[in-house]
Amino acid sequence: MFFELIATLVAGIAAAGIVFVINRSLKGRLPRWLMPVAAGFAMLAATISNEYGWFPRQTDNMPPEFVIAESVEATAFYRPWTYLFPFVERFVAVDTATINRHPAVPERRIAEIFLYSRWSPVKSLGVLADCEALRRAPITEAVQMNDDGSVEGVKWSTVPATDPILKTICEAS
């Protein structure tokens, strides 16, 4: 966030500097308001570029085993252009390399998911998915996995068959 703020300020200063140089070469013929307006537009353009560039930058840096299960687009009244072109504010990626299943209970899978959110550090979470019963649960300290494939202390959430996280985990393995 700090670097994006610095980049925005540098864009504004650069635009103001360009207008200043052009105005000097034209011997002061440009209106006085042009320099702050150019700086403002450059700062706005830099901010918009950072917002729309965040998701591609994140996905380009992910390992190939990561599959994006779900993305959430954002709109805001103070960013009116987002109603025409929403940008991705957060997304969930499933690490398909970590998907495991127990031979005694093949319809259940364990995977690690990563929660990406703009302005927040990446969080990881273990997930237990039951592909047959259409439910999933976070793996917490209360969850105990037994040798026979049964689990205890799980708080299941029933999800529809179209749930992107469950669907990604079940189809990946």
URMO-V403693 format. One record per backbone hydrogen bond with DSSP energy under -0.5 kcal/mol. CO is the residue of the C=O (numbers start at 1). NH is the residue of the N-H. If there is no record, write none. Layout:
# URMO-V403693
CO & NH
CO & NH
This chain:
# URMO-V403693
1 & 5
2 & 6
3 & 7
4 & 8
5 & 9
6 & 10
7 & 11
8 & 12
9 & 13
10 & 14
11 & 15
12 & 16
13 & 17
14 & 18
15 & 19
16 & 20
17 & 21
18 & 22
19 & 23
20 & 24
21 & 25
22 & 26
23 & 28
24 & 27
31 & 34
32 & 35
33 & 37
34 & 38
35 & 39
36 & 40
37 & 41
38 & 42
39 & 43
40 & 44
41 & 45
42 & 46
43 & 47
44 & 48
45 & 49
46 & 50
47 & 51
48 & 52
49 & 53
50 & 54
51 & 55
52 & 56
53 & 57
54 & 58
55 & 59
56 & 60
57 & 61
59 & 62
63 & 66
65 & 96
67 & 69
67 & 94
70 & 92
71 & 73
72 & 89
72 & 90
74 & 87
76 & 79
79 & 76
79 & 82
80 & 83
81 & 84
81 & 85
87 & 74
89 & 118
90 & 72
91 & 116
92 & 69
92 & 70
93 & 114
94 & 67
94 & 96
95 & 98
95 & 112
96 & 99
100 & 110
102 & 105
105 & 102
105 & 108
107 & 131
109 & 129
110 & 100
111 & 113
111 & 127
112 & 95
113 & 125
114 & 93
114 & 116
115 & 123
116 & 91
117 & 120
120 & 117
123 & 115
125 & 113
126 & 139
127 & 111
127 & 129
128 & 137
129 & 109
129 & 131
130 & 134
130 & 135
134 & 159
135 & 130
136 & 157
137 & 128
138 & 140
140 & 143
144 & 146
144 & 152
146 & 149
150 & 146
152 & 144
154 & 156
157 & 136
160 & 163
163 & 167
164 & 168
165 & 169
166 & 170
167 & 171
168 & 172
169 & 173
